[in-house]
């Protein structure tokens, strides 16, 4: 064991080449933990925050009621975070990058695991692997679940490689962003320099301002977009500055099957905007086919059905 943690952590440490890098500690923070078999082995009720955890076999081994937040967890060979037989683990606002193994493994009949406001990118292995015995109380939303190469988004009784499939079949991560087949690079986190393990976000990343609307963003520098950034730097002074103003579609924000005769609210939100928005329908590869309406940007919604503009059902065509 490299360090047996005190309850009140002191100065940051560089902890490496141990069987267990850090064992215990009620508040484990500000450490660079790398090249261990287990980087951080938590004790029940601990808070693990603001650490860099890399090149371990297991980055963080959780315990009951542990709060894991604002860590950068990368290039661990087995699991970035291992929740094994634990209850009430919270994984909030972390950046987890993996080239093999699992970003987050939940196993051993774990209960009530909450995952929110994280960025997961798997170039190999899985973003999330949820064992069948660990689904009870599992909650996941407002994340970026991204993949490249041979990476997969989720294992949850089967493989999921597309965010839309995961949302529809599991009814989870309904407000999350991530890899989708029609626009595979849209939600690329756009890290500053992944080759140098700089996991700050570049301007224009869709992970900026995509966090839970109820979460605090007060520590982010102005201009902060009125919303939390995903990942380890969300609600910190290292968050990337937001655009001066933006408008985002909330529904439909991925791709979905929409019955031609059924009306849904088109939903959007914006920051520092006034005036009006123009709603149009475009056929993919074919240009604009219909005007829907011009409405106040502040209204945030418009009820519409495809049949109202003469769009007939079709099993092949795609529309934006």
LINHU-V357866 format. One record per residue. N is the residue number from 1. PSI is psi in radians with two decimals (* if undefined). D_FIRST is the distance of its C-alpha to the first C-alpha in Angstrom with 1 decimal. Layout:
# LINHU-V357866
[[N,PSI,D_FIRST] [N,PSI,D_FIRST]]
This chain:
# LINHU-V357866
[[1,2.26,0.0] [2,-0.92,3.8] [3,2.32,5.8] [4,1.98,7.0] [5,2.42,10.2] [6,2.94,13.6] [7,-0.61,16.7] [8,1.83,18.4] [9,2.48,16.5] [10,-2.14,17.7] [11,2.72,18.0] [12,2.62,16.7] [13,2.68,13.7] [14,1.88,13.3] [15,2.07,9.8] [16,2.77,9.9] [17,0.83,9.4] [18,2.89,5.9] [19,-0.82,6.0] [20,2.15,4.8] [21,-0.98,5.7] [22,2.19,6.7] [23,2.03,6.9] [24,-2.89,10.5] [25,2.22,13.0] [26,-0.49,16.8] [27,1.70,17.5] [28,1.99,15.0] [29,2.69,17.2] [30,0.44,18.2] [31,2.68,15.0] [32,1.88,15.1] [33,1.99,12.2] [34,2.71,13.0] [35,0.68,12.6] [36,2.89,9.5] [37,-0.89,10.1] [38,2.19,9.5] [39,-1.05,9.9] [40,2.14,10.1] [41,1.90,10.0] [42,2.79,12.9] [43,2.74,14.4] [44,2.38,18.2] [45,0.07,20.4] [46,2.79,18.0] [47,2.20,19.3] [48,1.98,17.5] [49,2.62,19.9] [50,0.61,20.7] [51,2.70,17.7] [52,2.15,17.9] [53,1.94,15.8] [54,2.69,16.8] [55,0.42,16.5] [56,2.91,13.7] [57,-0.87,14.7] [58,2.19,14.3] [59,-1.06,14.4] [60,2.16,14.2] [61,2.00,14.0] [62,3.04,16.5] [63,3.08,17.4] [64,2.37,20.9] [65,0.57,22.8] [66,2.47,20.2] [67,1.91,22.0] [68,1.97,20.7] [69,2.63,23.1] [70,0.68,23.9] [71,2.63,21.0] [72,2.02,21.7] [73,2.00,19.9] [74,2.56,21.1] [75,0.52,21.1] [76,2.56,18.3] [77,-0.41,19.4] [78,-1.27,19.1] [79,2.40,19.1] [80,-0.85,18.9] [81,2.32,18.6] [82,2.01,18.3] [83,1.87,20.2] [84,1.79,20.2] [85,0.46,22.3] [86,2.80,22.0] [87,2.39,24.9] [88,0.49,25.9] [89,2.35,23.5] [90,2.22,25.0] [91,1.79,24.4] [92,2.30,26.7] [93,0.89,27.5] [94,2.73,24.8] [95,2.14,25.5] [96,2.02,24.1] [97,2.24,25.1] [98,2.47,24.5] [99,-0.16,26.1] [100,2.79,24.9] [101,-2.59,23.6] [102,2.39,23.8] [103,-0.83,23.5] [104,2.08,23.1] [105,2.18,22.9] [106,2.06,24.2] [107,-3.10,24.3] [108,0.64,24.2] [109,0.71,27.1] [110,2.63,25.6] [111,2.48,28.2] [112,0.85,29.4] [113,2.27,27.2] [114,2.26,28.8] [115,2.13,28.7] [116,2.46,30.7] [117,0.47,31.4] [118,2.84,28.9] [119,2.14,29.6] [120,2.24,28.5] [121,2.16,29.5] [122,2.02,29.1] [123,-0.27,30.4] [124,2.70,29.2] [125,-2.64,28.0] [126,2.55,28.5] [127,-0.97,28.2] [128,2.34,27.9] [129,1.95,27.6] [130,1.88,28.7] [131,2.65,28.9] [132,-0.54,32.2] [133,0.08,30.6] [134,0.47,29.0] [135,-0.31,32.1] [136,2.13,33.0] [137,0.14,32.9] [138,2.25,31.6] [139,2.26,32.9] [140,2.24,32.8] [141,2.85,35.0] [142,0.78,35.6] [143,2.92,33.2] [144,1.95,33.8] [145,1.76,33.2] [146,2.69,33.9] [147,2.72,33.7] [148,2.99,34.9] [149,-2.25,35.3] [150,0.11,34.2] [151,2.71,32.1] [152,2.69,33.0] [153,-0.95,33.0] [154,2.52,32.3] [155,2.11,32.1] [156,1.39,33.7] [157,-0.28,35.7] [158,3.00,36.7] [159,2.45,35.9] [160,2.15,37.1] [161,-0.03,37.6] [162,2.29,39.9] [163,-0.71,39.3] [164,-0.79,42.8] [165,-0.75,42.5] [166,-0.77,39.3] [167,-0.80,41.0] [168,-0.78,44.2] [169,-0.62,42.7] [170,-0.28,39.8] [171,0.69,41.3] [172,2.85,38.0] [173,0.70,37.1] [174,-0.35,40.8] [175,0.22,40.3] [176,2.87,37.7] [177,2.99,38.5] [178,-2.80,37.4] [179,2.19,38.7] [180,2.51,42.2] [181,-0.73,44.5] [182,-0.51,47.5] [183,1.25,45.5] [184,-0.45,42.3] [185,0.00,41.4] [186,-0.81,42.5] [187,0.41,39.1] [188,2.19,37.1] [189,-0.44,34.6] [190,1.08,35.8] [191,2.67,32.7] [192,-0.86,33.5] [193,1.63,32.1] [194,-0.50,29.8] [195,-0.42,29.8] [196,0.22,28.1] [197,0.72,25.9] [198,1.84,28.0] [199,0.36,28.2] [200,2.80,30.7] [201,2.41,33.9] [202,2.66,37.2] [203,2.43,40.4] [204,-0.15,42.0] [205,2.37,39.0] [206,-0.16,39.8] [207,-0.20,36.4] [208,2.25,37.7] [209,0.41,39.2] [210,0.23,38.5] [211,3.10,36.2] [212,2.17,37.2] [213,-0.39,40.3] [214,-0.16,39.2] [215,2.63,36.0] [216,2.50,36.0] [217,0.33,36.4] [218,-0.37,37.4] [219,-0.08,34.8] [220,2.49,35.9] [221,2.65,38.3] [222,2.49,42.0] [223,2.28,43.3] [224,0.03,40.9] [225,0.03,43.2] [226,0.39,43.1] [227,2.80,40.1] [228,2.44,36.4] [229,2.57,34.8] [230,2.78,32.5] [231,-3.05,29.0] [232,-0.42,26.3] [233,0.09,29.0] [234,2.40,31.2] [235,0.72,32.3] [236,2.96,30.8] [237,-0.05,32.7] [238,0.13,31.5] [239,2.57,33.5] [240,2.41,36.2] [241,2.40,39.7] [242,2.93,41.9] [243,2.70,45.4] [244,-0.51,48.1] [245,2.60,49.4] [246,2.83,48.8] [247,2.30,50.0] [248,2.43,48.1] [249,2.23,49.4] [250,-0.55,47.5] [251,2.24,49.7] [252,2.19,50.1] [253,-0.11,47.0] [254,-2.51,46.3] [255,2.54,48.8] [256,2.83,50.4] [257,2.23,53.5] [258,2.01,56.1] [259,2.33,59.3] [260,-0.56,62.3] [261,-0.01,64.0] [262,2.30,61.0] [263,2.39,60.4] [264,2.73,57.0] [265,2.12,56.0] [266,2.19,54.9] [267,2.52,52.2] [268,2.86,50.8] [269,2.76,49.4] [270,3.03,49.6] [271,2.22,48.7] [272,0.77,51.3] [273,2.62,54.1] [274,-2.89,57.7] [275,-2.59,60.7] [276,2.82,60.9] [277,2.53,59.2] [278,2.16,61.0] [279,2.22,60.0] [280,2.78,61.0] [281,2.24,60.4] [282,2.39,59.8] [283,2.28,60.0] [284,2.12,57.3] [285,0.02,59.1] [286,-0.01,62.4] [287,-3.06,62.3] [288,2.40,63.3] [289,-0.24,65.3] [290,2.58,65.7] [291,2.40,65.4] [292,-1.06,63.9] [293,2.87,64.4] [294,2.11,63.9] [295,2.90,62.3] [296,2.36,60.7] [297,-0.55,57.2] [298,-0.25,56.3] [299,-0.62,57.4] [300,-0.08,54.3] [301,2.71,55.9] [302,2.20,58.9] [303,2.25,60.1] [304,2.60,61.3] [305,2.51,62.0] [306,-0.67,62.6] [307,-0.40,66.0] [308,-0.35,67.2] [309,0.40,67.4] [310,0.35,68.8] [311,2.07,65.7] [312,2.68,66.2] [313,2.49,63.5] [314,2.37,62.1] [315,-0.19,59.5] [316,-0.71,58.7] [317,2.58,59.1] [318,2.55,56.3] [319,2.67,56.9] [320,*,55.2]]
